[in-house]
Amino acid sequence: MERDKSPGNRQDLSSESLQLLVDSALDGIVTMDAYGRIIAFNPAAEKIFGYGRSEVIGQLVSKKLIPPKGRAAHDKGLKHFLTTGEKKIIGRRIELEAMRAGGSTFPAEIAVISVSPGKEPVFIAYIRDISDRKEWAEERIEYAENIKRTLLQTLLAVSKTVEIRDPYTAGHQRRVAHLAASIARVMGLSDEEVEGIFLGALIHDIGKIAVPSDILSRPGELRDEDASYLKIHCHKGYEILKPVDFPWPIAEIALQHHEHLDGSGYPQGLQGSEILPEARIVCIADVVDAMTSHRPYRPAISLQEALTSLSAKAGRWYDRDAVEACIELFEEGYRIDAANLEELAWLISPK
């Protein structure tokens, strides 16, 4: 018998095809009426939520599929849409917490559309369980934090190695790192920028391993040739660190932390914007700690004398904003001799 090709029959076939698509969809598809009652529930939704279709048809979606803490917001949003027609979540893909049979919850991605086949709208929600995605994302964050923690521990070990060769600067790099990071925070830099400054400062003197120990610990005023030899540590530090693919300019900080804005610094005589902002901050922290610490070739000066010297050269040698942030820190009670790396827990905490 020849198939009836009348328009009415084609419509029936279309309805059957549509139902087949809904039933075979991988995403859960839940249809609700204007009162929030479930009127259709596809097999994927059954699998996601753990309900059979007959258990939810006619039931309020807020009672069956939404956790108690989210029900008030759902009811309010539905009422708002029906009253004003404003579509706050309709037509957008959002993430929220959904509830399975038995009361357990899971993260879901949901997109809702509204259609109006009659006088009242009908809502169709496309729901995807993203538990695996969330778990993978959390594992990825944990892995990244473990890598960061290992990096920090490695750089701390390297920092201590340098200080073993130069006992007069024991703790110097760690104090400079803490002060530089604190200055950067006062200046409002991002966490990522502060991290780079902290880690760069932590090993800014790594090049000193190339300087003979007798020069590092020789008492009395440095001879010109000794001072020139000491200055090579910037280049040596750069050469050591450059092959490492850090996400921050760690090698450049080691190279530039003795540069001055007017070009009078070393080793390259850089001026103004040629000097990295990170290196300018480390420079100031380095100067404060160096001035207030005893060295074999000169005695320490007071903190106030060091800050006065910084202020006098702000804008000429040193970055003015960083100097002001540094002075503000100490005026508020910061103590460089009490620097505690554990206070910088944000370095290894999830973002």
Contacts in CASP RR format, 6 or more apart in sequence:
PFRMAT RR
TARGET T0000
AUTHOR 0000-0000-0000
METHOD contacts of the structure
MODEL  1
MERDKSPGNRQDLSSESLQLLVDSALDGIVTMDAYGRIIAFNPAAEKIFG
YGRSEVIGQLVSKKLIPPKGRAAHDKGLKHFLTTGEKKIIGRRIELEAMR
AGGSTFPAEIAVISVSPGKEPVFIAYIRDISDRKEWAEERIEYAENIKRT
LLQTLLAVSKTVEIRDPYTAGHQRRVAHLAASIARVMGLSDEEVEGIFLG
ALIHDIGKIAVPSDILSRPGELRDEDASYLKIHCHKGYEILKPVDFPWPI
AEIALQHHEHLDGSGYPQGLQGSEILPEARIVCIADVVDAMTSHRPYRPA
ISLQEALTSLSAKAGRWYDRDAVEACIELFEEGYRIDAANLEELAWLISP
K
3 9 0 8 1.000
22 29 0 8 1.000
22 40 0 8 1.000
22 42 0 8 1.000
23 42 0 8 1.000
23 43 0 8 1.000
24 43 0 8 1.000
25 42 0 8 1.000
25 44 0 8 1.000
26 44 0 8 1.000
27 44 0 8 1.000
27 126 0 8 1.000
27 127 0 8 1.000
27 128 0 8 1.000
28 42 0 8 1.000
28 44 0 8 1.000
28 45 0 8 1.000
28 48 0 8 1.000
28 126 0 8 1.000
28 127 0 8 1.000
28 128 0 8 1.000
29 40 0 8 1.000
29 41 0 8 1.000
29 42 0 8 1.000
29 44 0 8 1.000
29 45 0 8 1.000
29 124 0 8 1.000
29 125 0 8 1.000
29 126 0 8 1.000
29 127 0 8 1.000
30 38 0 8 1.000
30 40 0 8 1.000
30 41 0 8 1.000
30 42 0 8 1.000
30 45 0 8 1.000
30 61 0 8 1.000
30 65 0 8 1.000
30 124 0 8 1.000
30 125 0 8 1.000
30 127 0 8 1.000
31 38 0 8 1.000
31 39 0 8 1.000
31 40 0 8 1.000
31 41 0 8 1.000
31 122 0 8 1.000
31 123 0 8 1.000
31 124 0 8 1.000
31 125 0 8 1.000
32 38 0 8 1.000
32 39 0 8 1.000
32 61 0 8 1.000
32 122 0 8 1.000
32 123 0 8 1.000
32 124 0 8 1.000
32 125 0 8 1.000
33 39 0 8 1.000
33 120 0 8 1.000
33 122 0 8 1.000
33 123 0 8 1.000
34 82 0 8 1.000
34 120 0 8 1.000
34 121 0 8 1.000
34 122 0 8 1.000
34 123 0 8 1.000
35 60 0 8 1.000
36 60 0 8 1.000
36 61 0 8 1.000
36 62 0 8 1.000
36 78 0 8 1.000
36 123 0 8 1.000
37 58 0 8 1.000
37 59 0 8 1.000
37 60 0 8 1.000
37 61 0 8 1.000
38 56 0 8 1.000
38 57 0 8 1.000
38 58 0 8 1.000
38 59 0 8 1.000
38 60 0 8 1.000
38 61 0 8 1.000
38 64 0 8 1.000
38 65 0 8 1.000
39 57 0 8 1.000
39 58 0 8 1.000
39 122 0 8 1.000
40 57 0 8 1.000
41 51 0 8 1.000
41 52 0 8 1.000
41 53 0 8 1.000
41 56 0 8 1.000
41 57 0 8 1.000
45 51 0 8 1.000
45 127 0 8 1.000
46 52 0 8 1.000
46 53 0 8 1.000
48 100 0 8 1.000
48 108 0 8 1.000
48 127 0 8 1.000
48 129 0 8 1.000
49 56 0 8 1.000
49 64 0 8 1.000
49 65 0 8 1.000
49 98 0 8 1.000
49 99 0 8 1.000
49 100 0 8 1.000
49 101 0 8 1.000
50 100 0 8 1.000
50 101 0 8 1.000
51 64 0 8 1.000
51 101 0 8 1.000
55 101 0 8 1.000
56 64 0 8 1.000
56 65 0 8 1.000
61 74 0 8 1.000
61 125 0 8 1.000
62 71 0 8 1.000
62 74 0 8 1.000
62 75 0 8 1.000
63 71 0 8 1.000
64 99 0 8 1.000
65 98 0 8 1.000
65 99 0 8 1.000
66 74 0 8 1.000
66 98 0 8 1.000
66 99 0 8 1.000
67 97 0 8 1.000
67 98 0 8 1.000
67 99 0 8 1.000
67 103 0 8 1.000
67 105 0 8 1.000
70 97 0 8 1.000
77 88 0 8 1.000
77 89 0 8 1.000
80 86 0 8 1.000
80 88 0 8 1.000
81 87 0 8 1.000
81 88 0 8 1.000
81 90 0 8 1.000
81 114 0 8 1.000
82 121 0 8 1.000
87 114 0 8 1.000
89 112 0 8 1.000
90 112 0 8 1.000
90 113 0 8 1.000
90 114 0 8 1.000
90 123 0 8 1.000
91 111 0 8 1.000
91 112 0 8 1.000
91 113 0 8 1.000
92 111 0 8 1.000
93 109 0 8 1.000
93 110 0 8 1.000
93 111 0 8 1.000
94 109 0 8 1.000
94 110 0 8 1.000
94 111 0 8 1.000
95 107 0 8 1.000
95 108 0 8 1.000
95 109 0 8 1.000
95 110 0 8 1.000
95 130 0 8 1.000
96 107 0 8 1.000
96 108 0 8 1.000
96 110 0 8 1.000
97 105 0 8 1.000
97 106 0 8 1.000
97 107 0 8 1.000
97 108 0 8 1.000
98 105 0 8 1.000
98 106 0 8 1.000
98 107 0 8 1.000
98 108 0 8 1.000
98 110 0 8 1.000
98 127 0 8 1.000
99 105 0 8 1.000
99 106 0 8 1.000
100 106 0 8 1.000
106 129 0 8 1.000
106 131 0 8 1.000
107 129 0 8 1.000
107 130 0 8 1.000
107 131 0 8 1.000
107 133 0 8 1.000
107 134 0 8 1.000
108 127 0 8 1.000
108 128 0 8 1.000
108 129 0 8 1.000
108 130 0 8 1.000
109 127 0 8 1.000
109 128 0 8 1.000
109 130 0 8 1.000
110 125 0 8 1.000
110 126 0 8 1.000
110 127 0 8 1.000
110 128 0 8 1.000
111 125 0 8 1.000
111 126 0 8 1.000
112 123 0 8 1.000
112 124 0 8 1.000
112 125 0 8 1.000
112 126 0 8 1.000
113 123 0 8 1.000
113 124 0 8 1.000
113 126 0 8 1.000
114 121 0 8 1.000
114 122 0 8 1.000
114 123 0 8 1.000
114 124 0 8 1.000
115 121 0 8 1.000
115 122 0 8 1.000
115 124 0 8 1.000
116 122 0 8 1.000
141 350 0 8 1.000
145 348 0 8 1.000
145 349 0 8 1.000
145 350 0 8 1.000
148 347 0 8 1.000
148 348 0 8 1.000
149 348 0 8 1.000
151 199 0 8 1.000
152 199 0 8 1.000
152 347 0 8 1.000
152 348 0 8 1.000
155 199 0 8 1.000
155 200 0 8 1.000
155 202 0 8 1.000
155 203 0 8 1.000
156 174 0 8 1.000
156 202 0 8 1.000
156 341 0 8 1.000
158 203 0 8 1.000
158 206 0 8 1.000
159 171 0 8 1.000
159 173 0 8 1.000
159 174 0 8 1.000
159 177 0 8 1.000
159 202 0 8 1.000
159 203 0 8 1.000
159 206 0 8 1.000
161 209 0 8 1.000
162 169 0 8 1.000
162 173 0 8 1.000
162 203 0 8 1.000
162 205 0 8 1.000
162 206 0 8 1.000
162 207 0 8 1.000
162 208 0 8 1.000
162 209 0 8 1.000
163 169 0 8 1.000
163 170 0 8 1.000
163 171 0 8 1.000
163 172 0 8 1.000
163 173 0 8 1.000
165 208 0 8 1.000
165 209 0 8 1.000
165 213 0 8 1.000
165 216 0 8 1.000
166 208 0 8 1.000
166 213 0 8 1.000
166 216 0 8 1.000
166 217 0 8 1.000
167 217 0 8 1.000
168 216 0 8 1.000
168 217 0 8 1.000
168 293 0 8 1.000
168 294 0 8 1.000
168 295 0 8 1.000
168 296 0 8 1.000
169 205 0 8 1.000
169 216 0 8 1.000
169 293 0 8 1.000
172 205 0 8 1.000
172 289 0 8 1.000
172 290 0 8 1.000
172 293 0 8 1.000
173 201 0 8 1.000
173 202 0 8 1.000
173 203 0 8 1.000
173 204 0 8 1.000
173 205 0 8 1.000
174 202 0 8 1.000
174 339 0 8 1.000
174 341 0 8 1.000
175 285 0 8 1.000
175 289 0 8 1.000
175 336 0 8 1.000
175 337 0 8 1.000
175 339 0 8 1.000
176 201 0 8 1.000
176 204 0 8 1.000
176 282 0 8 1.000
176 285 0 8 1.000
176 286 0 8 1.000
176 289 0 8 1.000
177 198 0 8 1.000
177 199 0 8 1.000
177 200 0 8 1.000
177 201 0 8 1.000
177 202 0 8 1.000
177 285 0 8 1.000
177 341 0 8 1.000
178 198 0 8 1.000
178 336 0 8 1.000
178 339 0 8 1.000
178 340 0 8 1.000
178 341 0 8 1.000
178 343 0 8 1.000
178 344 0 8 1.000
179 285 0 8 1.000
179 288 0 8 1.000
179 289 0 8 1.000
179 326 0 8 1.000
179 329 0 8 1.000
179 334 0 8 1.000
179 336 0 8 1.000
179 339 0 8 1.000
180 197 0 8 1.000
180 198 0 8 1.000
180 201 0 8 1.000
180 281 0 8 1.000
180 282 0 8 1.000
180 284 0 8 1.000
180 285 0 8 1.000
180 286 0 8 1.000
181 194 0 8 1.000
181 197 0 8 1.000
181 198 0 8 1.000
181 201 0 8 1.000
181 344 0 8 1.000
182 329 0 8 1.000
182 334 0 8 1.000
183 281 0 8 1.000
183 284 0 8 1.000
183 285 0 8 1.000
183 322 0 8 1.000
183 325 0 8 1.000
183 326 0 8 1.000
183 329 0 8 1.000
184 193 0 8 1.000
184 194 0 8 1.000
184 197 0 8 1.000
184 198 0 8 1.000
184 281 0 8 1.000
184 325 0 8 1.000
185 194 0 8 1.000
186 325 0 8 1.000
186 328 0 8 1.000
186 329 0 8 1.000
187 281 0 8 1.000
187 321 0 8 1.000
187 322 0 8 1.000
187 325 0 8 1.000
189 197 0 8 1.000
191 346 0 8 1.000
191 351 0 8 1.000
192 248 0 8 1.000
193 278 0 8 1.000
194 346 0 8 1.000
195 248 0 8 1.000
195 347 0 8 1.000
196 248 0 8 1.000
196 249 0 8 1.000
196 250 0 8 1.000
196 253 0 8 1.000
196 278 0 8 1.000
197 248 0 8 1.000
197 253 0 8 1.000
197 278 0 8 1.000
197 281 0 8 1.000
197 282 0 8 1.000
198 344 0 8 1.000
198 347 0 8 1.000
199 246 0 8 1.000
199 248 0 8 1.000
199 250 0 8 1.000
200 248 0 8 1.000
200 250 0 8 1.000
200 253 0 8 1.000
200 254 0 8 1.000
200 278 0 8 1.000
200 282 0 8 1.000
201 253 0 8 1.000
201 257 0 8 1.000
201 282 0 8 1.000
201 285 0 8 1.000
201 286 0 8 1.000
203 241 0 8 1.000
203 250 0 8 1.000
203 254 0 8 1.000
204 253 0 8 1.000
204 254 0 8 1.000
204 257 0 8 1.000
204 282 0 8 1.000
204 286 0 8 1.000
205 233 0 8 1.000
205 254 0 8 1.000
206 236 0 8 1.000
206 237 0 8 1.000
206 240 0 8 1.000
206 241 0 8 1.000
206 254 0 8 1.000
207 232 0 8 1.000
207 233 0 8 1.000
207 234 0 8 1.000
207 236 0 8 1.000
207 237 0 8 1.000
207 240 0 8 1.000
207 254 0 8 1.000
208 216 0 8 1.000
208 233 0 8 1.000
208 236 0 8 1.000
209 236 0 8 1.000
209 240 0 8 1.000
210 232 0 8 1.000
210 233 0 8 1.000
210 236 0 8 1.000
210 237 0 8 1.000
211 229 0 8 1.000
211 230 0 8 1.000
211 232 0 8 1.000
211 233 0 8 1.000
211 236 0 8 1.000
212 229 0 8 1.000
215 222 0 8 1.000
215 226 0 8 1.000
215 229 0 8 1.000
215 230 0 8 1.000
216 230 0 8 1.000
217 296 0 8 1.000
218 226 0 8 1.000
218 296 0 8 1.000
218 297 0 8 1.000
219 296 0 8 1.000
219 297 0 8 1.000
220 296 0 8 1.000
220 297 0 8 1.000
220 298 0 8 1.000
221 297 0 8 1.000
221 298 0 8 1.000
222 230 0 8 1.000
222 297 0 8 1.000
231 258 0 8 1.000
231 266 0 8 1.000
231 267 0 8 1.000
232 267 0 8 1.000
234 254 0 8 1.000
234 255 0 8 1.000
234 256 0 8 1.000
234 257 0 8 1.000
234 258 0 8 1.000
234 266 0 8 1.000
234 267 0 8 1.000
235 255 0 8 1.000
235 267 0 8 1.000
237 251 0 8 1.000
237 254 0 8 1.000
237 255 0 8 1.000
238 251 0 8 1.000
238 252 0 8 1.000
238 254 0 8 1.000
238 255 0 8 1.000
240 251 0 8 1.000
240 254 0 8 1.000
241 250 0 8 1.000
241 251 0 8 1.000
241 254 0 8 1.000
242 251 0 8 1.000
244 250 0 8 1.000
244 251 0 8 1.000
248 278 0 8 1.000
249 276 0 8 1.000
249 278 0 8 1.000
249 279 0 8 1.000
252 276 0 8 1.000
252 278 0 8 1.000
252 279 0 8 1.000
253 276 0 8 1.000
253 278 0 8 1.000
253 279 0 8 1.000
253 282 0 8 1.000
255 267 0 8 1.000
255 268 0 8 1.000
255 279 0 8 1.000
256 268 0 8 1.000
256 270 0 8 1.000
256 275 0 8 1.000
256 276 0 8 1.000
256 279 0 8 1.000
256 283 0 8 1.000
257 279 0 8 1.000
257 282 0 8 1.000
257 283 0 8 1.000
257 286 0 8 1.000
258 265 0 8 1.000
258 266 0 8 1.000
258 267 0 8 1.000
258 283 0 8 1.000
258 286 0 8 1.000
259 265 0 8 1.000
259 266 0 8 1.000
259 268 0 8 1.000
259 269 0 8 1.000
259 270 0 8 1.000
259 274 0 8 1.000
259 275 0 8 1.000
259 279 0 8 1.000
259 283 0 8 1.000
260 269 0 8 1.000
260 316 0 8 1.000
260 317 0 8 1.000
260 318 0 8 1.000
261 271 0 8 1.000
261 272 0 8 1.000
261 275 0 8 1.000
261 280 0 8 1.000
261 315 0 8 1.000
261 316 0 8 1.000
261 317 0 8 1.000
261 318 0 8 1.000
261 319 0 8 1.000
262 271 0 8 1.000
262 272 0 8 1.000
262 316 0 8 1.000
262 317 0 8 1.000
263 269 0 8 1.000
263 270 0 8 1.000
263 271 0 8 1.000
263 272 0 8 1.000
264 317 0 8 1.000
265 317 0 8 1.000
277 319 0 8 1.000
280 318 0 8 1.000
280 319 0 8 1.000
280 322 0 8 1.000
281 319 0 8 1.000
281 322 0 8 1.000
283 318 0 8 1.000
283 319 0 8 1.000
284 310 0 8 1.000
284 318 0 8 1.000
284 319 0 8 1.000
284 322 0 8 1.000
284 323 0 8 1.000
284 326 0 8 1.000
285 326 0 8 1.000
287 306 0 8 1.000
287 309 0 8 1.000
287 310 0 8 1.000
287 318 0 8 1.000
288 303 0 8 1.000
288 306 0 8 1.000
288 307 0 8 1.000
288 310 0 8 1.000
288 326 0 8 1.000
288 336 0 8 1.000
289 336 0 8 1.000
291 300 0 8 1.000
291 301 0 8 1.000
291 305 0 8 1.000
291 306 0 8 1.000
291 309 0 8 1.000
292 300 0 8 1.000
292 301 0 8 1.000
292 302 0 8 1.000
292 303 0 8 1.000
292 306 0 8 1.000
292 336 0 8 1.000
293 300 0 8 1.000
294 300 0 8 1.000
303 330 0 8 1.000
303 336 0 8 1.000
307 326 0 8 1.000
307 327 0 8 1.000
307 330 0 8 1.000
310 318 0 8 1.000
310 323 0 8 1.000
310 326 0 8 1.000
310 327 0 8 1.000
311 323 0 8 1.000
311 327 0 8 1.000
314 320 0 8 1.000
314 323 0 8 1.000
314 324 0 8 1.000
315 323 0 8 1.000
END
